[in-house]
């Protein structure tokens, strides 16, 4: 007799047409059938009455265990992937860390080894190009052919040896585009940032708010404008990570209006937090790059999320403990810049986006699942609930109300930027390729269960 492995029944399943009370059948890690009822039995039947069943979240922007300043981000692939699973995240897309003199192929192999045997959810890897970009251009076509088709560059961080200039940017973008890849950009104008930073340090300004004053919104907008101009000239696709400001968003909108093939990503912190956090006790904990901006910037980004200008939500998950943050010694420029976010992204966007009426559930699924899968070429497996796709999904109880507290989260950071925020709902279960890895608040996946993803 033939059996399905699992049937999920009576849940409100979120598919492109909307939420429908239908059943899902899973076999060999794939969605095998979607419908009202099944004639074939299953070894495991889960009643999801009163629950939402959603495609697994794809976080396209995480940084597990990377060097920042004099320390390393607190989550490795093991702890970070567990935290992700408790937020309904079933896939993360992380980044290589290229060392001086190292080829981009070698950096990729090192990063793959870091994730192998540790990640509990599936992992894709973007390839950073931060050192001698012209030297490694010949490796780009082979990497794309191998399924590593997304690359990232920085227009700032010269002091860290990561910045490339606009001439180099053009050549990298040209090569990536000619071979069917996608280039990502951390967009901040380094000339503006270095000048503002020098001014603040010379004036003796060391408080957290001067991190924000040293990296103004105009720097983001200027870099997006320049990058979009080059992308338009080359007719190339370009992905701008973590857009944080109204003027940055408007620069991206103008590029889209001109027909530039540009994708815009933002993050929960830029939708929910603002620069007033820098004036609170332990305001240095909120130092990240880009910086938290104004309430007006927040509202502009929410509008971009609602009207389709923003294409994806990533978290830029790069957590540090209190002790790591406290090593700043009263100097904003010494504080490791980054925030935790992979576990809280869906709960926050569902609460402040869907239940508040800002966006629909379908729009949220586009931003957090379908669009990242399409943009980064993994939609042959991921991104929605359909027959033949990987059975990545989570079950959400919309009737529960919870409160975010660091002590109840699962990553390595011992604090949360969202401490005390109310959440409209609670995770009930998370499945990756048909395997239930979160069960009633208990994590049951083995380290290394996650697979390495390649783009199609």
Order of alpha helices (4+ residues) and beta strands (2+ residues): beta-beta-beta-beta-beta-beta-beta-beta-alpha-beta-alpha-beta-alpha-beta-alpha-beta-alpha-alpha-alpha-beta-alpha-beta-alpha-alpha-beta-alpha-alpha-alpha-alpha-beta-beta-beta-beta
